[in-house]
């Protein structure tokens, strides 16, 4: 009797598993028939060869943006070099390079290679290129206008831009920038490299900063508190 019950149980179990398997096949076939949008086609020049480390053309790409006039611009923070791929180009060209060893940036070039001080790039609606300098004592931002005749952003020491300031005790101090983003409405958002804060501010066409507002402070302490919850 016990043997017959065991045999019946195995038959029932096998039948249930078979039904489940057939059901999954049917549902999979139904999903396969749903219209699926194909991925965008890969075209010549749309793939950029990249090798991490010292063996490739680039080292560490920290930031990439598309300018209002359609240029792909990216920052190799390890080498302190900014590249661009202009519309119609298949290979990148250099926009700005590093200062000499033991030198420093004055916005005619970037910080020396290996410092990682230039951490992010961004564009405003007027096609000005912004570069952050997170540990620079003389430079916090470079704000570089587009040179249409040269087809690039021509860096010079006139592009040294203080950017927003914040209250440091009783006086105002420049914000040491880490990352920088510009929203669709033109509002700037910057993270600081020393106070673990996020500030938002606005910039007009001439480069004047207005409406500096702290969005979040003490981010490092907040993250550490979340880790230990």
ABEGO torsion letter per residue (X at the ends): XAAAAAAAAAAAAAAAAAAAAAAAAAAAAAAAABBBBBBBBBBBGABBBBBBEAABABABBABBBBBAAGBBBBBBAAAGBBBBBBBGBABBBBABBBBBBGBBBAGABBBBBGAGABABBBBBAAGBBBBBBAABAABABBBBBBBAAAGBBBBBAAABBAEBBBBBEABBBBBBBBBBBBBAAGBBBBBBAAAGBBBBBBBBAAGBBBGBBBABBGAAAAAAAAAAX
